[in-house]
């Protein structure tokens, strides 16, 4: 078997550091807040013996750790990386996935969104490590769940976020007639332990994100805009079944370009949200640096 190597990867959160392996560790996504929650993850239990570890995330090919403030990552990241290498190469178990999946019953509930064409189906477990958007079945080649949902004739688009699926429908169907069918399908699919997105696509997404972080050079205003969107806007749009991505800031015209995904894309209220919510907030917080916010896809 190929030897494990670990690469340390910073994240946008200074308290969270990713330790990426050169091989896949788990099929599902796991989050452990303490050593008791981690009783079915020998690796997470080992990590909680480090006094500075607050939360352990295990997904695909990486382990991410959130630290307490008693240390800085620069002082301990080498020690943690070496501990992971030694543990994995000694054949240590990562997560007892069969046991965990059997123990956790899957529940899914349907939730309306501000977009009448979109319904949000929320799971009690994390289903994907990042956001994914599929406009049609061809785009969904890396998501077995999305491909199967596209077989419903009324399904138009699909958006996946950490613990929910947003489904956009054609006008041929009413949600009151089909939402129960879709909810039960998603619940049965997740309960069967089937793959939501392929492990290969998760790895590609991680590599792309890392590459973008390494290549992107943003001016101070762009960084401020991204911080505001992450802290104040994204949680609100996520609760409505959507997502917002920073695209660019044009210093000359003072225009902010964003991408709306999921329930936010094509929503009748999205223009109001942009103008009276996001644009107003950015103007209040950044003053004359902002003239307008434009959704380039909606």
Secondary structure, 3 states (H helix, E strand, C coil): CCCCCEEEEECCCCCEEEEEECCCCCCCEEEECCCCCCCCCHHHHHHHCCCCEEEEEEECCEEEEEECCCCCHHHHHHHHHHHHHHHHHCCCCCCCHHHHHHHCCCCEEEEECCCCCEEEEEECCCCCCCCEEECCCCCCCCCHHHHHHCCCCCEEEEEEECCEEEEEECCCCCHHHHHHHHHHHHHHHHHCCCCCCCHHHHHHHHHHHHHHHHHCCCCHHHHHHHHHHHHHHHHHHHHCCEEEEEEEEECCCCEEEEEEEECCCCCCCHHHHHHHHHHHHHHHHHHHHCCEEEECCC
